[in-house]
Amino acid sequence: MTKHLFDVVVSSVHEIHDMPGTWSDDDYRQLLTRLEVDGVEDVSGSDLLEMALMALQDMETDDAADAVLAHKLGNRITAGARRNIVEDLLEDQRPWEEAADISLHAQIFAAAVLLQKAFPSSFARPDMMQVVLDISALTSAAKAVLASPPQAAFVTRLLADAMDAHSILERLFDEQLASHNFPEADGIIWLAEFSEQASDGQSSVKLAIYSSQHWLDAMESISTFESSAYNDDDPEEAEHG
């Protein structure tokens, strides 16, 4: 018998156009430094955003896009691959869903958010999904999982349990879903937060999940489900799996 068992209610499924933490003040300062803008140390909040937008608008559109992607992706891809993403964005494609390396998706989306604000006539407004789940733990081991910040592997397994065998998660990652080593989950789940976290005497939480429509749109037709999801590093599941 599984050690983890959860009852899950899909509270809401929404298309959104940004997510918490996409751009921090430190992000803006680093980008402005890359763009050789002086005097950003004491600027904060909306003023930093305005400075970033003005600095980008002083550049050619494709060069501005390349600079934003260079900041968000660093040396994880080549300059040529980065330029290909710029072209995809300018052609109204969806590289935050379609790039071969899914670990880049969240940062490509973040770049697209800022670029659309700077050049609304050149870049389409990017979209993504937020799914909010009400999760009830039915066993003590399940309750223990909900007492810690959600791991991407746990969240991906939870979502997969809601979907049928023909879902994209099951088709692409069936072995990882059944294993105890799922590093790709970090590229699938862009952000997951317990807005109401389990504590002593509580066995239910509200979980907000953020990712692309590519992974989450199947949740629109689901209202309730049961899950036996677990973390990669769960010793009991590794022993009994």
N, C-alpha and C positions, 0 to 999 in steps of 0.2 A: 504494500500500500504506500502510495506516495506520501512523503513527509509534508509536502506543500499542497495546499488546496485553497483556492480563492473563488469567491463569487464576485462577478464584475458587472456593473451597470454602466452603459455608455451614457454619460450625462450630457455631453454636447460634442458636436463635430462641426468645426467652422473653418472656412477659408480665411486666412489672414495674410498680411503683407509685411510683417516684421515680427520679431520675437524678442523677448527680454535678453539684454546683454549683447545684441548684435554688434553695436558699436559703443565702446566705453570712452570716457574722456582720455584715457591713456592711448587708446587706438587712434583717436583724432590727433593727439599730439605727435605720435610716431609718424602718422601719415604726413602731417604738416612739416615735420622735420625732413622727411624724405623729399618733400616738395620745396625744401629750402626756404620755408616761411619762418621768420624770426619772431620772437616775443610771445611764444605760446605757453610759456611755463605758468603764468599766473591767470590764464584764461580757463574758463570751465563752462560746462553745461551747454546751453543753446548757442552761446557765443562761439564755442569751438566748432560746432556744426556749421555755423554761418561762415567762419573762416575757411573751413575745409571746402565748402561749396564754392566760395569765391575763388579760392586757389585753383580748384579743378576747372572752373569755368574760364579761367585765363589760359587754359591749355587747349590743344587740339583734342577733340573728343576721344579718339582712339588712344592717344598718349595718356590722357587722364585715366581712362579705363585700365590701361596697362599698369599705371602707377598704383591704383587702388588694389588691383589683383596682386601685384608684387608685394604690397604690404600684407594683405590677408593670407597669401599662399607662401610667401617667403621663397626658400630655395627648394620647395617640394616638387616643383615642376620647372621645366626649361623655359627660357624666354620665348622660344618658338611655340611651345604648347600654350603658354599664357596668351600669346597673340591670337591663337586659334580660338580661345575662349572669348576674347574681345570680339572677334568676328561673329561668333555665335550669338553673343548678346546683342550686337548691332543688327543682326538679321532676325531678331525676335525669336531665337531658339531658347531652349531651357537647359543650359549646361549644369545648373544646380540639380538637375535630375538625370541628365544624359551623359555627363562625363564618366569615362570608364572607371576612374578611381573614385569610389564613393566616399572615401575619407576627405575629399576636397569639396563635397557638395555644400555643406553648411557655410563654408567660407566664401564659396562662389556666390551663394545666395546673399550673404552679407555685403559683398562687393556690389551686387546688382541693386540692392536697396539704396545704397548711397549714390550710385551712378544715376539711377532714375530720378533722384531728388535734384541732382546737379544738371542733368540733361533730359528733362521729361519728354522732349520731342524726339529723342534719339533712342532711348531705352524704354522698353515696356515695363510696367510696374510688376515686379515679381510676386508670385503667390506661393503660399505654403499652407499647411494644415495644422490646426490645434485640435487635439482630441483630449477630452477630460473624462476620466474614469473614476467611478466610486468603487473602491475595492474593499471587500470584507474577507478577512482571514478566517478560515474554518479550522485550522490546526495551530498548535503552539509554534511549530516550526515556521509556518506561513506568517504568523504574527511577528516573529523575530525578523523576517525579511523586511517587513513594512516599517520596522523601527529604525532603519538606516536609509541614507540617501539612495535613490534607485540607481542600480547599475544598468547600463545600456543593454547588456545581454539579458537580464531579467525582463526588461521592458519589451524587448523584441520578442522573446518567447511568450510573454503575456499577450501581445498583439497577435502573434501567429496562432495562438490557441483560439482566437475569435474567428479566424479565417478558415476557409476550406482548403483541401489539399491542392487545389489549382491556383491558389493565391501566389503572387510573385515571391513572397517571403518563403513559402514552402517549396516552390519550384527551384529557387536559387540557393537556398540555405538549409535544406532539409537535414544535412549531416551536422552542420554547426548548431542548429536548433536542438538536436538530440545529444550534443556533446557537452563538454565542460570547458570548451575553448572557443569563444566566439568573438574574436577581435573586430570583425567587420561590423559588429553591432554598433560600435562607436560612430561609424559613418551613416548608419541607418537612423539612429536616434540623435537628433541634433541637440535637443534639450528635453529633460524630464525632471519635473519638480513635484514633490509632495506639498500641496498647498495646505493640507491638513494632515499632519504626520501622526502615526500611531505612537502612543505612549502607554504608561502603566494604566491598565484598566480599559484600554481601547483596542479594538481589533479591526478598525476600518480607516481608510485614508481616501483622500481625493488626489488623484494623480493627473497632472497636465503634461501632455506629450506634444512636442513640436517636431515636425519633419516635413518632407516634401509630399505632394499629392501622390507621387509615384508609389510611396510606401503606405500612405494612410487613407487613401480614398475608399478602400474596401470597407473601412469602418462605418461609412455613412449608412449602410444597410443593416447594421447590427445594433441590437438594443441591450441584450444581456448575454453573458457566457460564463463558463467555468474554466478555470486555468490551474495548471500545476507548474507554473513557471518557477524558475530558480536562478540564482546567481552562478556565474562560472566557478567561483571559488567556494561554493557551498560543500563542506566536507560530507554532510549526510547524503546529499544527492549523489556525490561522486561515489560514495560507498554503495548506495542502493541502485544507482543508475545502470 
